């Protein structure tokens, strides 16, 4: 984990409290400090700790200027030659700020994968959670990354549409995943974090999270209605009630059968217990 920025340049999503502390106000970490950090990591590597992967933090570090990121990638190549893949968080805003040529430069310099919190394919939900981008922009971002040869890992949030738009959210999320066709998808379950705008909506009765069966019904819709060329689909995050890890499309039917059994039985013993869902 190599911190190259602090905080999130957007920091408006209603469900997130990760960067609320004033000390986490978004800023770029000086290259001199990053160079020192890379040097420290290189010393560990030289002592026998093989470093294969590096992740560039914080929230949406891809928003940094391309020349800045290229210099960091060059540091890693020069000082830790054992590194095989560099990953980074990036949302539709930060991806679309890069030209195809810039993304190709980053890929050639060693950027291998972008982790993208899409959350939902429903534009009404995206607007309500103040995501800062639309479904169409997320699809465009996926096409840009594919054209540059950068792998794309997409995260979606079960329940983020609330009970009110549960069906619409699930159907639209399946639709956007099909259009994006990423090689990796992670489905997480919405956790309402205290002191967030989403928690205030919940307290006011304006947001109601679906129960565990409603959340699993969303997951079933997403799995049933998405089409992938080749995707590693994970729903095994700590927040999820029913851990699934599937290779799609090959495992689609197996996943649907497991979900159908659990939804039909409605036995809480089939689910991950609440005490294991602590985040």
Backbone torsions as a table, in degrees:
resi	resn	phi	psi	omega
1	UNK	NA	113.7	-178.8
2	UNK	-116.7	114.1	-177.4
3	UNK	-82.4	118.9	-179.9
4	UNK	-114.2	-11.0	173.5
5	UNK	-149.0	167.5	179.0
6	UNK	-123.7	134.6	177.9
7	UNK	79.7	-161.1	-177.1
8	UNK	-132.2	131.2	-176.5
9	UNK	-69.6	-20.7	178.5
10	UNK	-91.8	-65.0	173.3
11	UNK	50.9	42.3	178.2
12	UNK	-124.4	-6.2	-176.7
13	UNK	-60.0	131.5	-169.2
14	UNK	-69.8	-17.9	-176.0
15	UNK	-94.3	-5.6	-168.1
16	UNK	-108.1	134.5	175.0
17	UNK	-125.5	15.8	-171.6
18	UNK	-65.8	-31.3	-174.0
19	UNK	-121.3	36.0	-176.5
20	UNK	-77.7	-26.0	-177.9
21	UNK	-65.1	135.0	-179.7
22	UNK	-55.0	-28.5	179.3
23	UNK	-68.6	-14.3	-178.5
24	UNK	-100.3	16.5	175.9
25	UNK	-56.2	138.0	-171.9
26	UNK	-58.5	131.5	172.2
27	UNK	-158.4	157.6	179.4
28	UNK	-87.8	132.5	178.1
29	UNK	-74.8	131.1	-178.2
30	UNK	-57.1	141.4	-178.9
31	UNK	-60.0	-33.1	179.5
32	UNK	-61.6	-39.1	178.9
33	UNK	-71.4	-39.4	177.3
34	UNK	-62.3	-40.2	179.4
35	UNK	-61.8	-40.1	176.8
36	UNK	-63.3	-43.3	179.9
37	UNK	-62.9	-41.9	178.7
38	UNK	-64.9	-38.7	177.2
39	UNK	-62.1	-40.9	177.1
40	UNK	-62.1	-43.4	178.7
41	UNK	-64.8	-37.7	178.6
42	UNK	-63.5	-35.7	177.6
43	UNK	-65.1	-40.2	174.8
44	UNK	-60.9	-44.4	-179.4
45	UNK	-61.6	-40.8	-179.2
46	UNK	-66.8	-24.1	-179.6
47	UNK	-83.3	-1.0	176.1
48	UNK	119.7	-2.7	178.2
49	UNK	-90.3	103.3	-177.5
50	UNK	-73.8	124.2	179.4
51	UNK	-106.0	114.7	-178.1
52	UNK	-101.0	-32.6	-175.3
53	UNK	-129.7	144.2	177.0
54	UNK	-130.1	137.1	175.4
55	UNK	-116.5	128.1	-178.9
56	UNK	-92.1	118.5	-178.6
57	UNK	-100.0	161.6	15.6
58	UNK	-106.4	-132.4	-165.0
59	UNK	-50.0	-46.6	178.9
60	UNK	-143.3	61.2	-172.1
61	UNK	-61.6	-17.4	177.9
62	UNK	-64.9	-14.6	179.2
63	UNK	-68.7	-17.3	-179.8
64	UNK	-62.5	151.7	178.7
65	UNK	-56.0	145.2	-176.5
66	UNK	-59.5	-43.3	-179.9
67	UNK	-60.4	-37.5	178.5
68	UNK	-63.6	-47.0	179.5
69	UNK	-65.8	-38.2	179.4
70	UNK	-62.5	-37.4	179.0
71	UNK	-66.0	-39.2	178.1
72	UNK	-65.8	-42.9	178.5
73	UNK	-63.1	-36.2	176.8
74	UNK	-65.3	-41.0	175.8
75	UNK	-55.6	-46.3	-177.6
76	UNK	-64.0	-41.6	179.3
77	UNK	-63.8	-42.4	-175.5
78	UNK	-71.5	-40.1	-169.9
79	UNK	-99.9	-25.4	-179.4
80	UNK	-131.2	74.7	-175.5
81	UNK	-64.7	-12.8	179.1
82	UNK	-74.4	-13.8	-177.8
83	UNK	-64.8	129.1	-179.0
84	UNK	-108.4	-23.6	-179.9
85	UNK	-150.2	137.5	175.1
86	UNK	-117.2	131.1	178.8
87	UNK	-116.7	164.6	-176.7
88	UNK	-158.0	151.3	169.3
89	UNK	-82.5	138.5	174.2
90	UNK	-154.5	138.6	175.7
91	UNK	-106.1	-177.8	-177.2
92	UNK	-59.6	-36.6	-179.9
93	UNK	-61.0	-49.1	-175.3
94	UNK	-72.1	-34.5	178.4
95	UNK	-66.6	-45.3	-175.5
96	UNK	-72.6	-15.6	174.4
97	UNK	-72.7	-19.1	179.8
98	UNK	-90.8	139.4	174.5
99	UNK	-78.4	161.3	174.6
100	UNK	-54.1	-38.1	-179.9
101	UNK	-65.9	-40.4	178.8
102	UNK	-64.1	-43.7	179.5
103	UNK	-64.4	-37.6	176.8
104	UNK	-65.2	-38.5	175.5
105	UNK	-60.2	-44.9	-179.6
106	UNK	-63.9	-41.4	178.5
107	UNK	-62.5	-44.6	-179.4
108	UNK	-66.8	-26.3	178.9
109	UNK	-83.8	-6.9	174.8
110	UNK	123.8	-2.9	177.4
111	UNK	-72.3	119.0	-171.9
112	UNK	-106.5	-27.2	-174.7
113	UNK	-152.7	141.6	175.2
114	UNK	-115.3	128.6	176.3
115	UNK	-97.2	122.7	-167.2
116	UNK	-127.0	114.1	176.4
117	UNK	-81.5	93.8	179.7
118	UNK	-78.7	-39.4	175.9
119	UNK	73.7	-51.3	-176.8
120	UNK	-155.4	155.8	172.3
121	UNK	-99.8	1.9	-176.8
122	UNK	-93.8	113.5	-176.5
123	UNK	-61.6	-31.1	177.0
124	UNK	-65.1	-40.0	177.6
125	UNK	-67.7	-44.2	-179.3
126	UNK	-60.2	-38.6	177.8
127	UNK	-68.3	-40.4	-177.4
128	UNK	-66.9	-35.9	-179.1
129	UNK	-89.4	3.9	177.2
130	UNK	55.5	50.1	-178.9
131	UNK	-68.4	-30.1	178.6
132	UNK	89.9	7.2	177.7
133	UNK	-155.4	164.2	-178.9
134	UNK	-107.6	170.1	176.5
135	UNK	-61.4	-41.9	179.4
136	UNK	-60.8	-37.7	178.9
137	UNK	-69.6	-35.9	177.1
138	UNK	-64.5	-39.5	178.1
139	UNK	-65.4	-43.4	178.5
140	UNK	-61.5	-39.4	178.6
141	UNK	-62.6	-41.2	178.5
142	UNK	-61.1	-41.3	179.9
143	UNK	-65.6	-37.9	177.6
144	UNK	-62.8	-45.9	-179.7
145	UNK	-63.4	-42.1	-179.9
146	UNK	-62.6	-41.9	179.5
147	UNK	-62.9	-29.2	-179.9
148	UNK	-88.4	-4.9	-179.8
149	UNK	79.0	21.0	179.0
150	UNK	-99.0	129.4	179.4
151	UNK	-70.2	156.7	-168.3
152	UNK	-134.8	121.0	176.2
153	UNK	-113.6	119.5	-172.5
154	UNK	-108.0	135.4	176.9
155	UNK	-112.9	135.8	175.2
156	UNK	-126.0	158.0	-173.2
157	UNK	-118.2	112.8	173.7
158	UNK	-66.2	133.2	174.7
159	UNK	89.6	-6.2	-173.2
160	UNK	-70.0	-16.5	174.2
161	UNK	-84.0	-4.6	-176.1
162	UNK	69.3	178.0	176.6
163	UNK	-62.1	-33.9	-174.2
164	UNK	-59.5	-41.8	-177.1
165	UNK	-121.7	30.2	-177.3
166	UNK	-59.1	-49.2	-178.1
167	UNK	-66.7	-47.2	-178.6
168	UNK	-61.6	-41.0	178.7
169	UNK	-61.7	-46.4	-177.7
170	UNK	-65.6	-44.6	-179.1
171	UNK	-64.6	-45.1	-178.8
172	UNK	-67.9	-33.3	178.4
173	UNK	-68.4	-39.7	174.0
174	UNK	-61.0	-39.8	-178.4
175	UNK	-66.3	-43.3	-178.5
176	UNK	-69.6	-36.5	178.3
177	UNK	-64.7	-38.3	176.5
178	UNK	-62.4	-43.6	-178.9
179	UNK	-68.3	-35.3	-179.5
180	UNK	-79.4	-35.8	178.9
181	UNK	49.2	53.7	-178.5
182	UNK	-77.0	158.2	177.3
183	UNK	-77.5	-16.3	179.1
184	UNK	-136.8	137.1	173.6
185	UNK	-134.8	136.2	172.8
186	UNK	-121.6	123.1	177.0
187	UNK	-102.4	118.5	179.6
188	UNK	-111.0	157.5	177.1
189	UNK	-99.1	131.7	-179.6
190	UNK	-59.4	129.3	171.8
191	UNK	-114.8	122.9	-179.6
192	UNK	-80.2	111.3	-175.0
193	UNK	-89.4	132.4	178.8
194	UNK	-56.0	148.1	175.0
195	UNK	68.8	21.6	172.3
196	UNK	-105.7	160.9	174.0
197	UNK	-57.0	-34.3	178.5
198	UNK	-65.3	-38.7	177.2
199	UNK	-64.6	-37.3	177.3
200	UNK	-65.0	-38.9	176.1
201	UNK	-63.5	-40.6	178.9
202	UNK	-63.9	-43.9	180.0
203	UNK	-62.3	-32.0	-179.4
204	UNK	-86.3	-0.1	-178.6
205	UNK	77.7	13.2	-178.4
206	UNK	-90.5	-13.2	177.3
207	UNK	-136.9	126.7	177.5
208	UNK	-125.9	117.1	179.4
209	UNK	-71.6	132.9	175.4
210	UNK	-57.4	151.6	175.8
211	UNK	-72.9	-179.8	-173.4
212	UNK	-60.6	-33.2	-179.7
213	UNK	-73.4	-36.3	175.9
214	UNK	-66.2	-38.4	177.6
215	UNK	-64.9	-41.8	178.6
216	UNK	-69.3	-31.5	175.1
217	UNK	-64.4	-39.2	175.1
218	UNK	-60.9	-45.9	-179.9
219	UNK	-60.0	-40.1	179.2
220	UNK	-63.6	-43.2	179.1
221	UNK	-61.3	-45.3	-179.9
222	UNK	-60.7	-44.1	-179.0
223	UNK	-68.3	-40.8	-176.6
224	UNK	-71.2	-34.3	-170.3
225	UNK	-104.2	-0.2	175.4
226	UNK	-90.2	147.7	174.8
227	UNK	-127.0	126.2	-178.9
228	UNK	-124.9	150.0	172.3
229	UNK	-72.9	-51.9	177.1
230	UNK	-161.0	113.9	-171.9
231	UNK	-142.4	136.2	169.2
232	UNK	-93.3	110.4	-172.9
233	UNK	-106.7	116.3	-179.1
234	UNK	-112.2	132.0	168.5
235	UNK	-130.5	43.5	-174.2
236	UNK	-113.8	19.5	175.3
237	UNK	-62.5	155.6	-178.2
238	UNK	-57.4	-25.3	-177.4
239	UNK	-77.2	-15.3	-170.4
240	UNK	-84.4	143.8	-179.9
241	UNK	-77.3	-30.5	-177.8
242	UNK	-130.8	101.7	-177.9
243	UNK	-66.7	129.6	176.5
244	UNK	-134.1	142.7	173.8
245	UNK	-141.7	112.8	-168.2
246	UNK	-130.7	145.5	168.0
247	UNK	-98.7	115.0	-177.0
248	UNK	-105.7	143.8	10.1
249	UNK	-87.2	-4.1	-170.6
250	UNK	-58.9	-39.1	-174.7
251	UNK	-96.5	10.9	-175.1
252	UNK	-59.1	-48.3	-177.2
253	UNK	-64.7	-39.1	178.2
254	UNK	-61.8	-42.7	179.2
255	UNK	-65.2	-41.5	179.4
256	UNK	-65.4	-39.7	179.1
257	UNK	-63.7	-40.8	178.6
258	UNK	-64.6	-43.7	178.0
259	UNK	-64.0	-41.2	-179.7
260	UNK	-62.6	-40.9	179.0
261	UNK	-62.2	-45.9	-177.5
262	UNK	-67.2	-42.0	-180.0
263	UNK	-67.7	-32.7	178.7
264	UNK	-73.8	-41.4	-177.4
265	UNK	-73.4	-36.2	-176.7
266	UNK	49.5	46.7	178.7
267	UNK	-106.9	116.8	-177.0
268	UNK	-64.4	-17.0	175.7
269	UNK	-66.8	-18.2	177.7
270	UNK	-80.5	-9.4	-173.2
271	UNK	-104.9	157.5	172.0
272	UNK	-63.3	127.0	-178.1
273	UNK	-66.5	153.9	-176.1
274	UNK	-57.3	-36.8	-176.2
275	UNK	-68.4	-17.2	175.8
276	UNK	-93.6	-1.0	179.6
277	UNK	-98.0	10.4	177.5
278	UNK	-63.2	132.6	-175.5
279	UNK	-108.5	NA	NA
